[in-house]
């Protein structure tokens, strides 16, 4: 299996910033917010959206998404409608649209009503036909969302994800913005539509690799990596929790070797096996050596998979401490830490992620 070492507020859906609490709508035919509405500075809006202040100035200069009633010589102050448009643009970016396309979408689609209008039945619709605003890479999908269907090579600023599609680049943007809600939603959607193996290979693994490379270049970004790993683990575990009942009478034991801290790819393997109706016992990185031996002894598994990303922990002696032979269990190891020449003859080294899923499934299910 390949080697991948592993807040700003969430993007809002139909609600605008909760700090806006005026009692009713403002009648302003010019579309500009009135003076009694709260206004935020460039820095405050940048913090809210998780972008740099310079990015907001660029969006204003290039795409006209700035303060609606900005006067020359005065500080820029964003009103509720301005912020709502920026949030629409950010949502489009996180879905993989290019900046120009996201800006066009934000200007076209109806901005969600602020929370200060609690009695409003539903937000106004955009002008035009009943089909709603169209995008070059997709159409609106549901209440204000759009679903990308094109193959445009867009987005992912700050991460080098060569050849990635819109959904993968949207995941990269969401991770860089520390937007855990969008990260999890994008991953869950991909897992539902594409499956675990395809999501891991074409979406999650490339972004993990790009985040790691960016961290190595810059020396910063550990918080991005940690958030992405945690969100990915949550999404993958949701697959396990909602999987159909297993059909194998004897489970597969999945565990990192004692001392190994990396486990995300093992969680992905567990999710893929669960989707194949392969029952398993997944143990985390904190399981000590005696606990691993007890887990194998008590589970009477059909197969054991030991994961190690670091060669320091991938010692064949670990295999001697667990009763694999006594349980007549098939022994597998996975991860970049293992060396084939150092393994006993009865232990099989799993290669790619697809190979690991296929070999363990066919060993258990026949």
C-alpha positions as CSV (number, residue, x, y, z in Angstrom):
1,X,0.0,0.0,0.0
2,X,1.3,3.5,-0.9
3,X,2.8,5.8,1.7
4,X,0.8,8.8,2.8
5,X,1.8,10.3,6.1
6,X,-0.6,11.5,7.7
7,X,-11.1,27.3,12.1
8,X,-12.4,29.3,10.4
9,X,-16.1,28.9,10.8
10,X,-17.9,26.3,8.6
11,X,-19.2,27.5,5.3
12,X,-22.7,28.5,5.7
13,X,-25.5,27.1,3.7
14,X,-28.7,29.2,3.7
15,X,-27.9,31.3,6.8
16,X,-25.8,34.5,6.8
17,X,-23.6,35.6,9.7
18,X,-25.4,35.2,13.1
19,X,-24.1,38.6,14.3
20,X,-26.6,40.3,11.9
21,X,-29.8,40.6,14.0
22,X,-31.8,43.6,12.6
23,X,-35.5,43.2,13.1
24,X,-36.6,43.4,9.5
25,X,-35.6,43.9,5.9
26,X,-34.3,47.1,4.6
27,X,-36.0,48.8,1.7
28,X,-33.2,50.0,-0.5
29,X,-33.8,50.0,-4.2
30,X,-30.1,50.4,-5.0
31,X,-29.3,47.1,-3.2
32,X,-26.9,48.7,-0.8
33,X,-27.1,48.0,2.9
34,X,-28.4,50.9,5.0
35,X,-26.3,52.7,7.5
36,X,-27.9,51.0,10.5
37,X,-26.8,47.6,9.4
38,X,-23.6,46.1,11.0
39,X,-20.6,46.3,8.7
40,X,-17.4,44.4,8.9
41,X,-13.9,45.4,8.0
42,X,-11.8,43.6,5.4
43,X,-9.8,41.8,8.1
44,X,-13.0,40.7,9.9
45,X,-14.5,39.3,6.7
46,X,-11.3,37.6,5.8
47,X,-11.2,35.8,9.2
48,X,-14.8,34.8,8.8
49,X,-14.2,33.3,5.4
50,X,-10.7,31.9,6.1
51,X,-9.0,33.8,3.4
52,X,-6.3,36.5,3.3
53,X,-7.4,40.1,3.2
54,X,-5.4,40.5,0.0
55,X,-7.7,37.8,-1.5
56,X,-10.8,39.9,-0.8
57,X,-9.2,42.9,-2.4
58,X,-8.4,40.8,-5.5
59,X,-12.0,39.5,-5.6
60,X,-13.2,43.1,-5.5
61,X,-10.7,44.4,-8.2
62,X,-11.2,41.5,-10.6
63,X,-14.7,40.4,-10.1
64,X,-16.5,43.3,-8.5
65,X,-17.3,41.4,-5.3
66,X,-16.5,44.2,-2.9
67,X,-18.4,46.5,-0.5
68,X,-21.6,47.6,-2.4
69,X,-21.5,51.2,-1.3
70,X,-17.7,51.8,-0.9
71,X,-16.7,55.5,-1.1
72,X,-13.3,56.5,-2.2
73,X,-11.1,57.6,0.7
74,X,-13.0,55.6,3.3
75,X,-12.2,52.2,4.7
76,X,-13.9,49.2,3.1
77,X,-16.8,48.0,5.1
78,X,-18.8,44.9,4.1
79,X,-22.6,44.8,4.7
80,X,-24.7,41.6,5.2
81,X,-25.5,41.3,1.4
82,X,-21.9,41.7,0.5
83,X,-20.8,39.0,2.9
84,X,-23.6,36.7,1.6
85,X,-22.2,37.1,-1.9
86,X,-18.7,36.3,-0.7
87,X,-20.0,33.2,1.1
88,X,-21.6,32.0,-2.1
89,X,-18.3,32.5,-3.9
90,X,-16.5,30.6,-1.3
91,X,-19.0,27.7,-1.4
92,X,-18.5,27.6,-5.2
93,X,-14.7,27.5,-4.8
94,X,-14.9,24.7,-2.3
95,X,-16.9,22.7,-4.8
96,X,-14.1,23.0,-7.3
97,X,-15.2,26.0,-9.4
98,X,-12.5,28.4,-10.8
99,X,-12.4,31.9,-9.2
100,X,-13.9,33.5,-12.3
101,X,-16.7,31.0,-12.4
102,X,-17.4,31.1,-8.7
103,X,-17.6,34.9,-8.9
104,X,-20.1,34.7,-11.8
105,X,-22.1,32.2,-9.7
106,X,-22.1,34.5,-6.6
107,X,-23.3,37.5,-8.7
108,X,-26.0,35.5,-10.4
109,X,-27.5,33.3,-7.7
110,X,-29.8,34.8,-5.1
111,X,-28.0,35.4,-1.8
112,X,-29.5,33.6,1.2
113,X,-31.7,35.7,3.5
114,X,-29.9,36.9,6.6
115,X,-31.0,35.4,9.9
116,X,-32.5,38.8,10.9
117,X,-35.6,37.8,8.7
118,X,-37.0,34.9,10.8
119,X,-40.5,35.3,9.4
120,X,-39.5,35.1,5.7
121,X,-41.0,32.0,4.1
122,X,-38.2,31.4,1.6
123,X,-35.3,33.3,0.0
124,X,-36.0,35.2,-3.3
125,X,-35.2,33.3,-6.5
126,X,-32.7,34.5,-9.0
127,X,-34.0,36.3,-12.1
128,X,-34.3,34.4,-15.3
129,X,-35.9,31.1,-16.1
130,X,-37.1,28.6,-13.6
131,X,-34.0,26.5,-14.1
132,X,-31.9,28.9,-12.0
133,X,-28.4,30.2,-12.8
134,X,-26.3,27.9,-14.9
135,X,-22.6,27.3,-14.6
136,X,-20.1,26.2,-17.2
137,X,-19.1,23.2,-15.0
138,X,-22.5,22.3,-13.6
139,X,-25.9,23.5,-12.5
140,X,-27.6,24.3,-9.2
141,X,-28.3,21.2,-7.2
142,X,-30.9,21.6,-4.5
143,X,-31.2,24.7,-2.3
144,X,-28.4,26.9,-3.5
145,X,-25.9,24.1,-4.1
146,X,-24.4,23.1,-7.4
147,X,-23.1,19.9,-8.6
148,X,-20.0,19.9,-10.7
149,X,-20.2,17.7,-13.7
150,X,-17.4,19.0,-16.0
151,X,-13.7,18.1,-16.2
152,X,-12.3,21.6,-15.8
153,X,-8.9,21.7,-14.2
154,X,-9.8,24.3,-11.7
155,X,-8.9,25.4,-8.2
156,X,-6.7,24.0,-5.5
157,X,-4.6,27.2,-5.1
158,X,-1.7,26.5,-2.7
159,X,-1.6,22.8,-3.4
160,X,0.0,21.0,-6.3
161,X,-2.6,18.4,-7.3
162,X,-1.7,17.8,-11.0
163,X,-4.5,16.5,-13.2
164,X,-7.1,16.5,-10.3
165,X,-10.7,17.1,-11.0
166,X,-13.0,19.8,-9.5
167,X,-14.0,17.7,-6.5
168,X,-10.4,16.9,-5.5
169,X,-9.4,20.5,-5.8
170,X,-12.4,21.6,-3.8
171,X,-11.2,19.2,-1.1
172,X,-7.8,20.8,-1.2
173,X,-9.3,24.3,-0.8
174,X,-11.6,23.3,2.0
175,X,-8.6,21.7,3.9
176,X,-6.5,24.8,3.5
177,X,-9.4,26.9,4.8
178,X,-9.7,24.6,7.8
179,X,-13.3,24.1,6.8
180,X,-14.0,20.7,8.4
181,X,-17.7,20.8,7.5
182,X,-17.0,21.1,3.8
183,X,-14.1,18.5,3.9
184,X,-16.4,15.9,5.5
185,X,-19.3,16.7,3.2
186,X,-17.1,16.4,0.0
187,X,-15.6,13.1,1.2
188,X,-19.0,11.6,2.2
189,X,-20.5,12.5,-1.1
190,X,-17.5,11.0,-2.9
191,X,-17.6,7.8,-0.8
192,X,-21.4,7.4,-1.5
193,X,-21.0,8.0,-5.3
194,X,-17.6,6.6,-6.1
195,X,-16.8,4.1,-3.3
196,X,-13.9,3.8,-0.9
197,X,-11.2,2.7,-3.3
198,X,-11.8,5.3,-6.0
199,X,-12.2,8.1,-3.4
200,X,-9.0,7.1,-1.7
201,X,-7.0,6.8,-4.9
202,X,-8.3,9.8,-6.9
203,X,-9.3,12.3,-4.2
204,X,-8.1,11.7,-0.7
205,X,-4.6,10.4,-1.3
206,X,-3.6,13.1,-3.8
207,X,-4.7,15.9,-1.4
208,X,-2.9,14.2,1.5
209,X,0.2,14.0,-0.5
210,X,-0.1,17.6,-1.7
211,X,-0.6,18.9,1.9
212,X,2.5,16.9,3.0
213,X,4.6,18.3,0.2
214,X,3.4,21.9,0.9
215,X,4.3,21.4,4.6
216,X,7.7,20.1,3.7
217,X,8.3,23.2,1.4
218,X,7.0,25.8,3.8
219,X,7.7,24.2,7.2
220,X,4.1,25.0,8.3
221,X,0.6,23.6,7.8
222,X,0.5,20.8,10.4
223,X,-2.9,22.0,11.4
224,X,-4.2,21.5,7.8
225,X,-2.8,17.9,7.7
226,X,-4.3,17.1,11.1
227,X,-7.7,18.5,10.2
228,X,-7.8,16.6,6.9
229,X,-6.7,13.3,8.6
230,X,-9.4,13.7,11.3
231,X,-12.1,14.6,8.9
232,X,-11.1,11.7,6.6
233,X,-11.2,9.3,9.5
234,X,-14.7,10.5,10.4
235,X,-16.0,10.1,6.9
236,X,-14.4,6.6,6.5
237,X,-15.8,5.4,9.8
238,X,-19.2,6.5,8.7
239,X,-18.9,4.0,5.9
240,X,-18.1,1.3,8.4
241,X,-21.0,2.3,10.7
242,X,-23.5,2.2,7.8
243,X,-22.1,-0.9,6.0
244,X,-24.3,-4.0,5.5
245,X,-24.0,-6.9,7.8
246,X,-20.8,-9.0,7.2
247,X,-21.0,-12.5,5.7
248,X,-17.8,-14.0,7.0
249,X,-18.1,-16.0,10.2
250,X,-14.5,-15.3,11.2
251,X,-13.4,-11.6,11.2
252,X,-10.3,-9.9,10.0
253,X,-8.1,-8.2,12.6
254,X,-6.7,-4.9,11.5
255,X,-4.2,-3.1,13.7
256,X,-1.1,-0.9,13.4
257,X,2.0,-2.4,14.9
258,X,2.7,-1.2,18.4
259,X,4.3,2.3,18.4
260,X,3.0,3.2,14.9
261,X,1.0,6.4,15.0
262,X,-0.2,6.5,11.4
263,X,-3.5,4.6,10.8
264,X,-5.6,6.5,8.3
265,X,-4.9,4.1,5.4
266,X,-5.8,1.2,7.7
267,X,-9.1,2.9,8.5
268,X,-9.7,3.3,4.7
269,X,-9.0,-0.5,4.3
270,X,-11.5,-1.3,7.0
271,X,-14.1,0.9,5.2
272,X,-13.5,-0.8,1.9
273,X,-13.7,-4.2,3.5
274,X,-16.9,-3.3,5.3
275,X,-18.4,-2.1,2.0
276,X,-17.6,-5.6,0.6
277,X,-19.4,-7.1,3.6
278,X,-16.2,-8.3,5.2
279,X,-16.4,-8.3,8.9
280,X,-13.4,-7.0,10.8
281,X,-12.0,-5.8,14.1
282,X,-10.3,-2.5,13.7
283,X,-7.9,-1.4,16.5
284,X,-6.3,2.0,16.8
285,X,-2.7,3.1,17.2
286,X,-2.8,3.0,21.0
287,X,-3.1,-0.8,21.3
288,X,0.0,-2.2,23.0
289,X,1.7,-5.5,22.1
290,X,0.0,-7.6,24.7
291,X,-3.4,-6.1,23.7
292,X,-2.7,-7.0,20.1
293,X,-1.9,-10.6,21.1
294,X,-5.1,-10.8,23.2
295,X,-7.2,-9.4,20.4
296,X,-6.0,-12.0,17.9
297,X,-6.4,-14.8,20.5
298,X,-10.0,-13.8,21.4
299,X,-11.2,-12.9,17.9
300,X,-10.1,-16.2,16.3
301,X,-9.7,-14.3,13.0
302,X,-9.5,-15.6,9.5
303,X,-6.8,-13.1,8.7
304,X,-4.7,-10.5,10.4
305,X,-3.4,-7.3,8.8
306,X,-0.6,-5.4,10.6
307,X,0.0,-1.9,9.3
308,X,3.3,0.1,9.6
309,X,4.3,3.2,7.9
310,X,7.7,3.5,9.6
311,X,10.4,0.8,9.2
312,X,11.5,1.4,12.8
313,X,8.3,-0.2,14.0
314,X,7.9,-2.8,11.3
315,X,9.8,-5.6,13.0
316,X,9.1,-9.3,12.1
317,X,9.4,-10.0,15.8
318,X,5.9,-8.4,16.2
319,X,4.5,-11.3,14.2
320,X,6.1,-13.8,16.6
321,X,4.3,-12.3,19.5
322,X,0.7,-12.9,18.2
323,X,-0.8,-16.4,17.9
324,X,-1.4,-16.3,14.1
325,X,-0.3,-19.9,13.5
326,X,-2.3,-21.2,16.4
327,X,-5.5,-19.5,15.1
328,X,-4.8,-20.7,11.6
329,X,-5.1,-17.1,10.4
330,X,-3.7,-15.8,7.2
331,X,-1.0,-13.2,8.0
332,X,-0.7,-10.0,6.0
333,X,1.3,-6.8,6.5
334,X,0.7,-3.5,4.8
335,X,2.3,-0.1,4.7
336,X,5.6,1.4,3.5
337,X,7.5,0.3,6.6
338,X,7.7,-3.3,5.7
339,X,10.5,-4.9,3.7
340,X,9.6,-8.1,1.8
341,X,13.0,-9.8,2.4
342,X,12.7,-9.5,6.1
343,X,9.3,-11.2,6.4
344,X,8.7,-14.9,7.3
345,X,7.5,-17.1,4.4
346,X,3.9,-17.4,5.7
347,X,3.4,-13.6,5.8
348,X,2.2,-11.8,2.7
349,X,3.1,-8.1,2.0
350,X,0.2,-6.3,0.5
351,X,1.0,-3.8,-2.3
352,X,-1.4,-1.2,-3.5
353,X,-4.6,-0.2,-1.8
354,X,-6.7,-2.0,-4.4
355,X,-4.6,-5.1,-4.0
356,X,-5.0,-5.1,-0.3
357,X,-8.8,-4.8,-0.5
358,X,-9.0,-7.6,-3.2
359,X,-6.6,-10.0,-1.5
360,X,-8.1,-9.8,2.0
361,X,-11.6,-10.0,0.6
362,X,-10.9,-13.1,-1.5
363,X,-9.0,-14.7,1.3
364,X,-11.9,-14.3,3.7
365,X,-14.9,-14.7,1.4
366,X,-13.3,-17.2,-1.0
